[in-house]
Amino acid sequence: MSVRRLYDEQPESFAFTPENQAWAREQIAKYPDRRQASAVISLLWRAQEQAGGWLPEPAIRHVADMLSMAYIRVYEVATFYTMFNLAPVGRYHVQLCGTTPCWLRGADDLKAVCRKVIGEQNRPTEDGTFSWVEVECLGACVNAPMVQINKDYYEDLDAESFERLLADLKAGKSPAPGPQIDRINSAPEGGPQTLVEPDLYNGNYARLWAKSKGKAGDEGEAKDAPAPKAEPATKTAQATKTAPAKAAETASGGDDAAKQRKPRGLKAPRKAGADDLKLISGVGPKIEGLLNDLGIYHYDQIAKWGEEEVAWVDDYLRFKGRIAREGWIGQAETLAKGGETEFSRRKAKKGS
């Protein structure tokens, strides 16, 4: 670890606000008599927050006095842990992970953006908006490359999305933390790939059995399948409630049935071959397979869906609102015309 020293220019004094003073005393009271020094990290962290993101020397002395500790002891803690900033930082302090997983996934590109937009490390911009520093692993390797800005993680970045993120922060916007691509937390890109089989939730065990044996998917063709056990009437009624997609296809009436319509599919892809539906944001390999099971192989099929088809497929995939949220229809229209979407460009870039 490099030597960490206090900043040359220090304020004359520091004292907790009345609210922080009361909070600090609550933390100290959690520890037994003569063990109050255990609260040192908590108090230093709150002092750093109050000081605007860095830890002045008077704040170190103030914490030491509250805990009856020698100044040097608290100084040792403050200089050892890199989470304590010993010099002023920007309103948005960017900690950029440069450890191997992030480096292999493009951390150098993010560093270039930092130098372009912010400047050199540990030097806040003139307006005080930004500062940045390269750090070791921040623990989000599966979503590399990533940065921590103040208390939030921003993951799955590239140079373009990172520069856009900084611009949004500077403009006073509040970009959502977490993955910046089509990913939920640390789930696979494009959506979950397991436990998404609609037939499992619909109680359609005969069709699942047929699929596992490589037979046709319709219940009527699974003649050798073991008959499912008869369910009580109450359970059957409950299953109907939890299977809106099938109810929309088979019910003879009702508001839900009138608002949903199964999209028209093809028996097989056209001669040129099926389109890569995974180029649509929100469609992963599993969802592509489920769409293919419906006879959906091409972008122009999705582009023609109306509200009723969208509602039916939403229920079929068990991802309520995903089609509208991800903008499938617009993406499909663009791809059907031979164009590119932002998602398809990113995917092509990653594959190159």
N, C-alpha and C positions, 0 to 999 in steps of 0.2 A: 504494500500500500504506500502511496506517495505521502510525503509529510504534509500534515494539515495544520495550518496556522491561522490565528485570528486575523481578521481584516484590519488594515491599517487605520481606517477612520471609524471611530466608535462613538456612539452617543454618550452623553455625560451620565445618564442614569437610566434605570429601568425599574418598573414596579408593576405587578399584576393589577389588572382592573379589579374592582370589587367583586365582579362576577367570577373572574378567574381565580381570585384569592380564595373565595369560598369553595370553588371546585377543588383547588389544590389541597385545602385542608381536609376535604372529604377523602381525597386519595391517600393522604398521609395517615388518616385515621384507620385505614384498612390494614395497616401493618402493626405488629406488636411493638411494645415499648423498646426503644434502642434499636429498632429495625426499620425506622422510618426512611433510611437512606434507600430502601428498595423502591421508593416512589420517584427516584431521580429522573429516570427516562421519561416517565409520564409528565413530570413537571417541565422538563426541558422541551418536550414536544409542544406543550401548550404555550410555553414562552416563545418558541419559534413561530407558532401560528400568530400570536399577538403582535410580534415584531414585524410581520409582513413576509414571512417565509424564510427568515434567516435568524441566527442566534448571536446577538451581540454579547460582548464580554460582560457588561453590567448585568445582563440577564442570567449569565452563568453564576455570578456572585450572588444575585438575588435568590436563586434556587438553592445555592449552597447555604446561605444564611437561614432559609426556611427549614432546611433539613439538618442544620447543625453539622455540616460537613466542611472539611478543609476545601478551600478554593481549588487547589491542585487536583483533588479527587474528582470534582465535578468537571474540571477542565479536561481531565483524562477521558471521561465518558464522552464529552462533547466532541473531542477530536478523534476518538476511536470510531464512532458510528457515523458512516457516511450519510445517513438520513438527516443528520444535522448540518445545515448549511452555515458555514462560518463567514460568509460574505453575502451582501445583498443579492437577491435574485429578482427576476421579472415577476409580474403579476401572474403570468403563466410560465412555470418552471418546467422545462421539458427534460426528462431523464430518458435518454435513448439507450436501449440495450444493445451492446456490441458483442455479446458473447456468441459462441460458435453457431447455435441454431439460428439466431437472428442474422448473424453475419452471412451465413450461407443463403439466407432467404432475402437478402437485399438491404441489410442495415447500412452498408456504405452509401447507397442511394439516399437513404434518409439523412445521413450525416451531411451529404452535399446540399440537401434542402435546408438543413439547419444553418449551414454556413452562408447560403444564399439569402435566406429570409432573416436570420437572427444575427449572424456574425460568428465570432470565435467563442469557444467554450468559456463558461463562467464570466461572461461579460454581458450584462443586461443591455437591451437595446436602449437608445437614447430616450425613447418615450416610456421606458420602464415596462413595456408590455411583455417581452419575452426574455428568457435566458435558457441556456441548455447545457447539458453535460452528458458525457458518455458514462454509463454505469455497467456493472456486471449484471448477471442474470436476474430478471425480475419475475421469473416463475411462470411465464405464459408461453413456453417454448412451442407448444402445439399450434399457436396462432402467430408465429413469428412471420415477419419482424414486427416489433411493437414498441411503444413508448409509454411512459407514465407522465401525465401532465397534472401537476398538483396531486390530487388523490385519485384520479381516474386513469384507467388503462385504455389505450386505443390500439387495436390489434389488426393483424392481416393488412398491413399498410404497404403501399408502394409510393414512389416519389410523387406521383400525381395526386393520390388521395391524401397523402400527408401534407402536401402544400395547400390543398384545398381546406384541410382541417385547420391549419394555422390561420388561413385567411378568414375562416368562419369565426374563430376565436377573437381575432383582431377586430372583426366587425361587430362583436358583441353577441354573436349567436351562441347557442349551447348545443353543439353537436353531440349526438348520443355516444357514450363510451362503449367499449367492447369491440367485437369484430366489425371491420369496415367493409366486409364482403357478405355474400349470401351464406351466412353461418349463424347458428344459434349457439352462443357460448362456445363450447369446444366440440360441438357436434360436427359431423361431416359437412363439407361444403355442399350446398344444394338441398340440405335437409336430412333428417334422420334416415338411416338405411335399414333399420331393424324395427320389428314390432309395428309395422305400418300396413300389414296385410288386411285389407277391408273385410275379407271373408271371415277372418278370425273374430272380428268384432260382431259380424252379422250372424254368427253361429252357423255359417255355411260350411260345415266340416266335410261334407261329401265332396264339394268342389275343391277344397284344400287337398283332400286325399287324392283326388284325380290328378291335380297338378303335380303332387309329389311322385306319382307313378308315370308322369309324362303323358297322361291322357288328356282328352279335351276338357275345356274349362267349365262347360255347362253342367248343371246337376243332372239333366236328362241323359247325358252321355256317360255319366259315371255309374254305369249299371252295376259294376262289381264292387262299388264302395259299400262299406258297412253302413247300415241304416243308422242315422243318429237317434239317440234315445229320445223318447217322447218327453216333452217338457210340460210342466203344469201350465194351466191357462194363464195364471198371473205372470209367470216367467216369460211365456210367449208374448204376452202383451208388452212386457217391459222390453223384450228384444226388438219388438216392432218400433218402439220409441227410439231405441238406440241405433236403428238402421234406417235413417231417413233416405239414403240413396236408393235402397231396395224398395222402400215404401213408395218413393216417387215414381219408380218404374212399374210397380204392380198395382198400386192403389187405384180404385175406380173413381175416386173423387177427393175433395178436401182441398184447402188452400195450398198446402205444401206441394201436393201433386200438380196443381195447376201452375205453379211457379217454377217447376223443374222439368227438364226434358233431357233425356240421354242423347248425347251428340251422335250424329251419324258417323259410323266408322267404315273403314275399308277392310276387305278380307285379307289383303296383303299389301305391302308397300308397292308403289309404282315401279316401273321398269328401271328408273334411274337409281332406285334404292331409297331407303328411309332417310329422312333428315335427322341430323343430330339434335334431338330435342334438348339435350343437356346444355346447349348454347343459350337456352332461355333461363334467365336467373330464377332460381327456385326449383328447377328440375334437375334432380340427380339421377344416377343410374336406376335406383329402385322406382322412382316416380315415372321415369321414361318407360320402364317395363310395364308398369300398371296402365299407362296411356296406350302402349302398344296392345295390351290385352283388350282394350276398347276398340281397337282398329284405328287409333290415332297415330299416324306415322309422319305427318308432314306439317310444316309451319302453317300453310294456308288453311288446313283444317281447323287449327286452333284460332287463327285470325278471324274465321267466320262465326265463332261462337257468339251467341247472344246471352242475355242475362239468364235465361232458363237453362241453357247448357252449362254456363259457368256455375250456377247454383248446384246442378246435378253433380258435376265433376268435383266441386268443393266437398260435397258430402261423400262422394266415392273415395276421395283421397284422404279424408279425415283431417284436412287442413283448412278449416273455415277461414275464408277471406284471403287465402294466400294468392289466389289467381289475380285478384284486384290489387292486393298489396304489392305484389312483385311486378304487376303490369304485363302479364303474359300476352294479352291480346295485342298490345302495341309492339312488344318485342317480336311476336310472331309475324305481324304485318311487315315489319322492317326486314326480318330475315327472309321472309317469303319473296320479297322483291330483290333479294341479293345484297341487301345492305348489312351493316354491322351495328350492333348495340354496344354500349359501354361495357356491359358484362362479357359479351362475346369477344371484344377486343382484348380485355384483360385476360380472358382464358386463353386466347391465341398467343398472347405475349408470354404467359407462363409456360405454355407448351413448346415455345420456340427455343 
